[in-house]
Amino acid sequence: MRNPIISILLNLMLITVYSCKSTTFEFTNKPNIIIFMVDDLGWTDLGSYGSDFYETPAIDKIATNGIRFTNAYSASSVCSPTRAAIMTGKYPARTKVTDWIAGHNFPWAQLKVPQWKKYLDPNEITLPEYLKDKGYTTANIGKWHLGEESTYWPKHQGFDINKGGYAKGGPRGHYFSPYHNPRLTDGPKGEYLTDRLTDEAIQFMNGTKEAPFFLYFSHYAVHTKLEAKQQVIDKYKNKIETNNPHQNPIYAAMIDSVDESLKRFLQNLEETGKINNTIIFFMSDNGGLTKVTSNAPLRDGKGSIYEGGVKVPMIIYAPKLITKGSVNTTPTITMDVFASITDLLHIKTITPIDGISLIPLILEEKEIKRNALYWHYPHYHQEGAVPYSAIREGDWKLIENLEENKLELYHLSEDIGETKNLTLNNPSKAADLKQKLNHWRTKIEAQMPIKNIDYDKTKERKKSN
């Protein structure tokens, strides 16, 4: 049964009261909702998540005064599937958007990948579509990457406004104007994309006046190719130390600019009096790319099912709902943001979703219960990943290498770096998790790779032109 406090309908009252223990919070009208997404941001790439090289005071501020999740995961180790999961609340295996669009093609690999969807199906009911029905003005500012054809772009997926979102996953040209982006006019020469998108987002927020807004603000940063302001790069060049795992001054400068973006966001919300009526979900779409950052002590990075590829920073900031900062160890995943927003607004979804609402954690009323988290990636990735599936249940994580038909079992609280495969030490646990993984894949009709009749061991890792 839904918590009676949460069940108070926001859209039927001018002032909706939430009670959290002995404290009362008030929203004036429906809350503004912001998803602040950073592309390819690694789990350790923030001061609040352990870095003493990258400087992120604004992000650290919301972490200190919000809820910082230490076991948050992306729905995939690459971008497009995670973004589809945000929009639908569903596992990528369910939407069939299982790789970055348009994906890599390894025609001589051992397995042939399935015919997956290289777009977000317009028949899916998206988060902005649900919110529009609740009277929200909706905007996508920044990266979209959920379909090559314009019919799959944000304006056809529930967004009133789209600035900068189209088919590509990174800047077509440079991070400095001219951008060559069909959904973003070029600015003056030398204008920085992160700054420009922030300008567009603030303009949207200010233009909504009294109407509630939903803003999906999805930075292209810190995706390669790496480009940043020279004066900020120089700042980090002077900080490099040989024993620090984080050493790339350009990447650091890009993170710095993202932090500046959030700082401007918070200032604007405070100046316009909207801060206490706003909820911010801060997150990344997958783990950090190991060519430009270090995810240590996590193993590997973007494209990999190991923790470095899917474990990400996640923060929820809501001044009127969260009176003091906290750190939460509950395993969470991308789709939980969709579930939390629809729960908060008492939206009854038409199709099943895979996320679990985090509102009880925000209100500090109770823990949430879930059986397990799952991943399915029936593809090859240029960073070295082969087709895999995985399950995390409690502290146990089982990975199935679909190419080699091999299992790996790790106990994450004792081995966060996934260095000790415990399959032989605990075969019963491995068998139990494998059975659950099989059941989940069958239930959601996950597409599986098949034997490739064109397999050529001499060139299996070569991509087609």
C-alpha positions in Angstrom: 0.0 0.0 0.0 1.3 3.5 -0.9 2.4 5.6 2.0 -0.6 7.9 2.9 1.7 10.9 3.1 3.0 10.3 -0.5 -0.6 9.7 -1.7 -1.6 13.4 -1.0 -2.2 14.6 -4.6 0.2 17.4 -5.5 -1.9 18.4 -8.5 -5.1 18.9 -6.5 -3.9 21.3 -3.9 -2.3 24.8 -3.9 -0.1 23.8 -1.0 0.7 20.1 -0.5 2.1 19.1 2.9 4.5 16.2 3.4 5.3 15.0 6.8 8.7 13.5 7.6 8.9 12.4 11.2 8.3 15.5 13.3 9.1 18.0 10.5 6.6 19.5 8.0 7.6 20.4 4.5 5.5 22.4 2.0 5.6 22.7 -1.7 4.0 25.7 -3.2 2.2 24.2 -6.2 3.7 21.2 -7.9 7.5 20.9 -7.6 9.8 21.7 -10.4 11.8 18.7 -11.4 15.3 18.8 -12.9 17.4 15.8 -14.0 21.0 17.1 -14.3 22.9 14.5 -16.3 26.6 14.5 -16.9 27.9 12.3 -19.8 30.6 9.7 -18.9 31.2 11.0 -15.4 33.0 8.4 -13.3 32.1 7.3 -9.8 35.2 9.0 -8.3 35.2 12.1 -10.4 33.8 14.4 -7.7 35.2 15.8 -4.5 32.2 14.4 -2.6 33.0 10.9 -4.1 36.7 11.0 -3.2 38.6 13.0 -5.7 41.2 15.4 -4.4 42.1 16.6 -7.9 38.8 17.5 -9.6 37.2 20.6 -7.9 33.4 20.4 -7.7 32.2 22.7 -4.9 28.7 23.2 -6.2 28.1 19.5 -6.8 29.6 18.8 -3.3 27.2 21.3 -1.9 24.1 19.5 -3.0 25.7 16.2 -1.9 26.3 17.6 1.5 22.7 19.0 1.8 20.9 16.2 -0.1 21.2 12.5 -0.3 24.4 11.0 -1.8 24.0 7.4 -3.0 27.2 5.3 -2.8 25.7 2.3 -4.6 24.0 3.9 -7.5 24.2 2.3 -10.9 23.5 3.2 -14.5 21.1 1.0 -16.4 23.9 0.3 -18.9 27.7 0.7 -19.3 27.0 2.9 -22.4 24.9 6.0 -22.9 21.8 5.5 -25.1 20.4 2.5 -23.1 20.6 4.5 -19.9 18.9 7.5 -21.5 16.1 5.3 -22.7 15.8 3.9 -19.2 15.4 7.5 -17.8 12.7 8.3 -20.3 10.7 5.0 -19.8 11.6 3.6 -16.4 12.4 0.3 -18.0 15.4 -1.9 -18.3 17.2 -1.5 -21.7 16.6 -5.2 -22.3 12.9 -4.4 -22.1 12.9 -1.4 -24.5 15.4 -3.2 -26.8 17.7 -0.1 -26.8 20.7 -2.1 -25.6 23.7 -0.3 -27.1 24.8 3.2 -27.8 23.3 4.4 -31.1 24.4 3.4 -33.7 26.7 0.9 -32.0 29.9 -0.8 -33.1 29.9 -3.5 -35.8 32.2 -6.4 -35.4 31.1 -8.7 -38.3 33.7 -11.4 -37.6 33.2 -11.7 -33.8 32.3 -15.0 -32.3 28.7 -14.0 -31.6 26.2 -12.1 -33.8 24.3 -9.4 -32.0 20.5 -9.3 -32.1 18.4 -6.8 -34.2 18.1 -4.2 -31.4 16.3 -0.9 -31.7 18.5 2.1 -32.6 15.8 4.5 -31.5 13.5 5.1 -28.6 10.2 3.7 -29.8 7.5 6.5 -30.1 5.0 4.0 -28.7 6.8 4.2 -25.3 5.1 6.6 -22.9 7.9 8.8 -21.7 8.4 10.7 -18.5 7.8 14.1 -20.1 4.6 12.8 -21.6 3.3 11.8 -18.2 4.4 15.1 -16.8 2.7 17.1 -19.5 -0.6 15.5 -18.5 0.0 16.9 -15.1 0.4 20.5 -16.4 4.2 20.6 -16.6 6.1 22.5 -19.2 8.9 20.2 -20.5 12.3 20.9 -22.0 15.3 18.9 -23.2 18.5 20.9 -23.0 21.6 19.1 -24.3 22.3 15.6 -25.4 19.5 13.3 -26.6 21.1 10.4 -28.6 18.0 8.2 -28.9 17.5 7.9 -32.6 19.0 9.0 -35.9 15.8 10.2 -37.5 14.3 13.5 -36.4 10.9 11.7 -35.7 12.6 10.1 -32.7 14.0 13.4 -31.3 12.7 15.2 -28.2 9.8 17.2 -29.7 8.2 13.8 -30.7 8.8 12.3 -27.3 7.0 14.7 -25.0 9.2 17.8 -24.8 7.8 21.2 -25.5 11.3 22.7 -26.0 14.5 21.1 -27.3 17.8 22.9 -27.4 20.7 20.9 -28.6 19.3 17.4 -28.6 19.5 15.3 -31.8 21.0 12.0 -33.0 24.6 12.3 -32.0 26.1 11.3 -28.7 28.9 13.9 -28.7 29.5 17.3 -30.3 29.5 17.1 -34.0 32.3 19.6 -34.2 33.8 21.1 -31.1 32.9 22.2 -27.6 33.5 25.7 -28.8 31.2 27.5 -31.3 30.5 26.9 -34.1 28.8 23.7 -32.9 27.3 22.4 -36.2 24.3 21.2 -34.1 21.0 21.2 -36.0 19.1 21.9 -32.8 21.3 24.7 -31.5 22.3 27.9 -33.2 25.9 28.7 -33.2 27.0 31.3 -30.7 29.8 33.9 -31.0 33.1 32.4 -31.9 34.8 30.8 -28.8 31.5 30.3 -26.8 31.8 27.2 -24.8 29.1 24.5 -25.2 28.7 23.8 -21.5 28.1 27.5 -20.8 25.7 27.9 -23.7 23.6 25.0 -22.6 23.4 26.4 -19.1 22.3 29.8 -20.6 19.5 28.0 -22.5 18.4 26.0 -19.4 18.2 29.1 -17.2 16.3 30.9 -19.9 13.8 28.1 -20.0 13.4 28.0 -16.2 12.9 31.8 -16.1 10.3 31.6 -18.8 8.0 29.2 -17.1 6.9 31.8 -14.6 4.4 30.1 -12.2 3.9 26.9 -14.2 5.8 23.8 -12.9 8.6 22.7 -15.2 10.4 19.5 -16.0 13.9 20.0 -17.2 16.1 17.2 -18.6 19.4 19.0 -18.6 21.9 16.6 -20.2 25.4 17.9 -20.7 27.5 16.7 -23.6 30.4 17.1 -21.2 32.5 15.2 -20.2 32.3 13.1 -23.3 35.2 13.0 -25.6 36.6 14.7 -27.6 38.2 16.6 -24.7 38.1 20.4 -25.0 38.0 23.0 -22.3 38.8 26.6 -21.5 42.6 27.2 -21.5 42.7 29.1 -18.2 40.9 26.3 -16.4 43.2 23.7 -18.0 46.2 25.7 -16.7 44.7 25.7 -13.2 44.7 21.9 -13.2 48.1 21.5 -14.9 49.5 23.1 -11.8 47.8 20.5 -9.6 49.1 17.3 -11.2 50.9 15.0 -8.8 52.4 11.7 -9.9 50.7 9.6 -7.2 47.2 10.9 -8.0 45.1 8.6 -10.2 43.4 11.6 -11.7 45.8 13.5 -13.9 44.1 14.8 -17.0 43.9 18.6 -16.8 41.6 19.0 -19.8 39.1 16.4 -18.4 39.4 18.1 -15.1 38.6 21.5 -16.6 35.5 20.0 -18.3 34.3 18.8 -14.9 35.1 22.2 -13.5 32.8 23.8 -16.1 30.0 21.4 -15.4 30.3 22.3 -11.7 30.1 26.0 -12.6 27.0 25.2 -14.6 25.3 23.7 -11.5 26.5 26.7 -9.4 24.7 29.0 -11.8 21.6 26.8 -11.7 21.4 27.0 -7.9 22.0 30.7 -7.9 19.2 31.3 -10.4 16.8 29.0 -8.5 17.5 31.0 -5.3 17.2 34.4 -6.9 13.9 33.5 -8.5 12.5 32.0 -5.3 12.1 28.5 -6.9 14.8 26.6 -5.0 12.4 25.4 -2.2 9.9 24.2 -4.8 12.5 22.2 -6.9 13.9 18.7 -6.8 17.2 18.0 -8.5 18.3 14.5 -9.6 22.1 14.6 -10.3 23.6 11.6 -12.1 25.8 10.1 -14.8 24.8 7.8 -17.7 27.7 5.3 -17.2 31.1 4.9 -15.7 34.1 7.0 -16.6 36.2 6.3 -19.7 39.5 4.9 -18.5 41.4 6.6 -21.3 40.8 9.9 -19.6 40.1 9.2 -15.9 40.6 6.6 -13.3 37.7 4.8 -11.6 40.0 3.1 -9.0 39.4 1.2 -6.8 36.7 0.1 -9.2 37.6 -2.2 -12.0 37.5 -1.0 -15.7 35.3 1.7 -17.0 32.8 2.7 -19.7 31.6 -0.2 -21.8 32.4 -2.8 -19.1 30.0 -4.6 -16.8 32.6 -4.4 -14.0 31.9 -1.8 -11.3 33.9 1.0 -13.1 31.5 0.7 -16.1 28.2 1.0 -14.3 28.7 2.5 -10.8 28.0 6.2 -10.9 27.5 9.2 -8.7 23.9 10.0 -7.9 22.6 12.8 -5.7 19.0 13.9 -4.9 18.7 17.5 -3.7 15.4 18.9 -2.4 15.7 21.6 0.3 12.0 21.3 1.4 12.1 17.5 1.6 15.6 16.9 2.8 16.5 18.9 5.9 20.0 17.5 6.4 22.4 15.7 4.2 22.8 12.0 4.3 24.7 9.1 2.7 22.7 6.1 1.5 24.1 2.7 0.7 21.0 1.3 -0.9 21.6 -0.1 -4.4 19.8 2.1 -6.9 19.6 2.2 -10.6 18.6 4.7 -13.4 15.0 3.7 -13.6 14.4 4.6 -10.0 14.4 8.3 -11.0 11.4 7.7 -13.2 9.7 5.7 -10.5 10.4 8.4 -7.9 9.0 11.2 -10.0 5.8 9.4 -10.9 5.4 8.3 -7.3 5.8 11.8 -6.0 3.2 13.1 -8.4 0.9 10.1 -7.9 1.0 9.3 -11.6 -0.3 5.9 -12.4 1.8 4.5 -15.2 0.1 2.7 -18.1 2.8 0.1 -18.7 5.0 -1.7 -16.2 8.2 0.0 -15.0 11.3 -1.5 -13.6 12.3 1.2 -11.2 11.5 1.6 -7.5 10.6 4.9 -5.9 13.2 6.5 -3.7 10.7 8.8 -2.1 10.6 6.8 1.2 14.4 7.3 1.4 14.0 11.0 0.8 11.4 11.3 3.6 13.5 9.0 5.8 10.5 6.9 6.6 11.7 3.4 5.5 14.1 1.5 3.4 13.1 0.3 0.0 13.1 -3.4 -0.9 14.2 -4.9 -4.2 15.2 -8.3 -5.0 18.1 -7.6 -7.4 19.5 -5.3 -10.1 20.2 -6.6 -13.6 22.1 -5.7 -16.7 22.1 -7.1 -20.3 24.4 -6.1 -23.0 24.4 -8.5 -26.0 27.0 -6.4 -27.9 30.7 -5.9 -28.4 32.3 -2.6 -27.4 35.5 -1.0 -28.6 36.8 -0.7 -25.1 37.0 -4.5 -25.0 33.7 -5.7 -23.6 32.0 -8.8 -25.1 28.3 -9.7 -24.7 27.3 -10.1 -21.1 24.5 -10.3 -18.5 24.8 -9.6 -14.8 22.9 -9.6 -11.6 23.5 -7.9 -8.2 21.7 -9.3 -5.3 22.7 -7.9 -1.9 26.5 -7.8 -1.9 26.8 -10.6 -4.5 27.3 -9.9 -8.1 27.3 -12.5 -10.9 28.6 -11.8 -14.4 27.9 -14.1 -17.3 30.2 -13.8 -20.2 28.0 -14.8 -23.1 30.8 -15.3 -25.6 32.8 -17.7 -23.4 29.8 -19.1 -21.5 31.7 -18.2 -18.3 30.5 -17.1 -14.9 32.2 -14.7 -12.5 31.1 -14.2 -8.9 32.1 -11.4 -6.6 31.3 -10.2 -3.1 31.3 -6.5 -3.5 31.5 -5.4 0.2 34.6 -7.4 0.6 36.0 -7.0 -2.9 34.9 -3.7 -4.5 37.6 -4.1 -7.2 36.2 -7.4 -8.3 39.6 -9.2 -8.1 38.5 -12.6 -6.7 36.2 -14.7 -8.7 34.4 -16.8 -6.1 32.5 -19.1 -8.5 34.5 -22.2 -7.5 34.4 -21.3 -3.8 30.6 -20.8 -3.8 29.1 -22.8 -6.6 25.6 -22.9 -5.0 25.4 -19.1 -4.9 26.6 -18.9 -8.5 24.0 -21.4 -9.6 21.3 -19.6 -7.7 22.1 -16.2 -9.2 22.4 -17.7 -12.7 18.9 -19.2 -12.4 17.5 -15.8 -11.3 19.4 -14.1 -14.2 17.9 -16.6 -16.7 14.4 -16.1 -15.3 14.7 -12.3 -15.6 15.9 -12.5 -19.2 13.0 -14.7 -20.1 10.5 -12.6 -18.3 11.5 -9.4 -20.1 12.2 -11.1 -23.4 15.8 -10.1 -23.5 17.4 -10.4 -27.0 20.3 -12.8 -27.0 23.3 -13.0 -29.4 23.7 -16.1 -31.5 26.6 -18.0 -33.0 28.1 -16.0 -35.9 28.6 -18.2 -39.0 31.1 -15.6 -40.3 33.3 -15.8 -37.2 37.0 -15.3 -38.0 39.4 -15.6 -35.1 42.1 -13.8 -37.1 40.1 -10.5 -37.3 37.3 -10.9 -34.6 38.1 -7.6 -33.0 38.2 -5.6 -36.2 35.3 -3.3 -36.9 33.6 -3.0 -40.3 33.9 0.2 -42.3 
